[in-house]
Amino acid sequence: MLNIAVCDDDISDMNDAIRMIDDVMPGFEIEYSIDGYSDADELLRSGTAYHIVLLDVEMGELSGIEAAEEIHRRDRDALIFFVTNHEDYMDEALNKHAFRFWTKPMNRTRLIYAVKSALLEIGGRAEEIAIPLGKETVNIAAREIICVYHQLRKTYIITAKGSIETYAPYRSVADKLTGSYFLSTDRSCIVNLNYVSEYTKGEVICRYNGKTFKAPLSRRRYKGVDAKFKKWSGDMR
């Protein structure tokens, strides 16, 4: 059962979002429930654990961004979709555990791709990769890997919990990252699309918990990265 919550103090927007979710979910052939809340306090008081939470950014006394902090504190696996009328909040939202950030009105195509990505994320949470560190081996949750790159004979693995350095060949690590959300941006760099906030023709920028990570993007891979990111995010313009 996939549990979904929509929290928006604009009742009309909340109901529109619920109707759109009800419209697209049958295509995934998965049982789901959906609850609507008109303020963030009500959502938090419910005590319900949701897999996906759609949050309006601007709401009453408790904003969506503040609510996301509390939701993440209680359940770090909850996927937060921020929905707002203002793109100005994007940087702040991306630093607050955002899985997606959308401006209103919601887009059906974008929602379909986002739900698909969310289901892949939820399904792949148990996946771990083994990394040799000297005489020891550590297991890292694939979903927590932000990017992996090779530099000066070492392979660097940047994760949500910190950075790891290993002499294991870059390719031996990259080949283990089989999730659909991993994307190679350079011959010696791979990133997790769940952390990508923006990109140019020369670099990909990932953000997590207030920190920024920059990865190289080769010219010959730009079109492929651009196409995959747009498909992954549902931005089909």
N, C-alpha and C positions, 0 to 999 in steps of 0.2 A: 504494500500500500504506500503510495507516494502522498505525503501530506504537504499541502500548499496553503500559504496564508497570503492574503492581500490586505495591506494596511494603508488607507488613504482617507484623509479627513474630508475630501470631496466625494460625497456619496455617489454622485453620477460617475466620476472617474473609476471609483472602486467597483461599481456594478458593471461598467464597460469592461474592465480588466477581467472580472470573474466570467463574464459571458464569453470573452475571447478565449480564455483558458478552457472553459467548457467546450468550446467549439473545436479546439485543436487537439485536446487530450485523447479523444477516441482513436485518433490515428496512431497513437503509440501502443495501443492494446495493453494498457497497464491500469490496474485499479488505482484510484486516486480519490482524495477528499480535498475540499477547498473551503476555507473559512474567510470571512471578511471582517475587518475591524476598522472603525472610524477614527481611532486614535491609538498611538503607540503604547500608552499605559495599559489600555484594555488588552492589547496583544500580549504584553509581558505578563499581565496578571493571569492570563489564561493558563500559563504553565505548560502549554502544549509544545511538544518538540516537532518542528516542521523541517522537512527536507529543503523546501524552497520558500523564501519569504520575499514578496514584492513590497517594497517600502517607498512611500512618497517621502521626499527629502524634507519638505517644509510642512510641519504639522504641529499645531498647538504648542503646549509647553515643552513637550518632549519631541525633538526632531527625529526624522528617520535615521540620521547618522548616529545620534545618541542611542537610539534603540538598537541599531546594528551592533554597537559596542557591547551592549548588554546581552544581546542574542548570542554573539560570538563568545562571550565569557561563559555563558551557560552551555553552549553547544557549538564547538568550533567547526563542526561538519555542516552546519546549516549554510545553504547557498543564498546569498543576498542579491536581489535584483533591485537596484535603485531606479526609481522613476520620478522625473521632475520636469518642471516647466523651464528650468534654467540650467544651461550647460556650465555656468560659473561654479557649480558645486562639484564638478567632475573630479578635480584633483583631490579634494577632501574625501569624496566618496571612495575613490580608488584606494585611498590609504586606510579605509575602514572596512576591509574585507569584502569589497564588492566583487561579485561574480559577473555581473553585468551592470551597465549604467546606460539608461535610456532617457531621452527627452520625450515628453508627451506630444501627441497621442501615441499609444503603443502600436507597434507594427506587427501584423499577423505573421508575416514571413520571418521577421526577426525573432518573434516568440517561438516559432517552431524550431528554428536552429538552436536557440538558447536552451529550450527544454531538452532537445536531443543531446546537446553538450552536457547538460546537467545530469542526465541519465548515465552518460558515459563516465562522468566524474564520480557519481555515486557508485557505479558498478566497479570502478577501478580503484576504489579506496584501499582495498586489501593488498593491492599489488606492491611488492617491495623488490628492490634490486640489491644485489650483494656487491659491495665495493671492497677490494683488498686494500688494507692500510698496513703496510709492513708485513708482519707475521700474522696480523689479525684480519678479520673480515667484518664489516659493519653492514647492516641492512637499513636501507633508506626507503621511506614511503615515496613511491614515484610521484604522487600528486603534490608532495611538498618540495619537489625540485623546481627551482625557478629557471635556472639555466646551467649549462655545462659547456666549458670551453677548454682549449688546450693552449698552453703558453709556456715557453722555456722548459720543455721536456716534462712538464707536469700537467695533470688534468685537474681542473678546478670545478667543484660541484657546489653551486650556490643554492642553498635550501632555505625554507622558511624558518629554520631553526639555527642557521649559521652556515659557514663556509667550510668545505672539506678539500684538502689537497691530497692527491695520490699520484704515484708514478705509473698507475695502470694506464695503458694506452687509451687515448681518447675514444677511438673507435670501439673498443671493448665495452666502454661505458655507454656510449651513444646507442649502440645496437640493442641495448637492453630496454631502451625507452621506446616502447612500442605503442604507447597510448596515442590516440588520434589527436590529442591536444599538444603533442610535441612537434616542433617544426624546426628543421635545419635552416639556419640563416646564413651560414658560412661553412666552408669545408671543415672548420674546426670549432663550430659552435652550434648548440641546439637550445631552443627556449621552450618554455611551457606557455601556451597561449592564454592560460587562465590568469597569468600575471602581466601580460602585455597591455600597456595603456596607449602606446602610440608608436609610430615608426616613421623614419624618413628613408631616403634612398641610400643612406649610409649606415644607419643604426636602428636597432630595435630597443625601445625603452620599456623595462619592466618595473613595476612598483609593488612593494609589499610592506605593510606596517610602517609607513613613513619613510622607507628607504627606496632609493632609486638604483637600478642596475641597468647598465648599457651594454648591449651586445652588438657586434659588428654584423652588418647586412651587406653582402656582396651585391654588386650591380646585376650580375647575371641571375641572381635569385630573387631580386626585388619583385618582379611580376608574379612569380609563383607565391611568394610570401603574401603579397597584396591580395591575390585572389583567394588564398586559403583563409586568411584572416577575415576577409569580408564574408566568405561563406560560413565560417565558424561563428562569427558574431551576428550573422543574419543581415548584414548591411549589403544588400544586393543592388544598390544604386549604380 
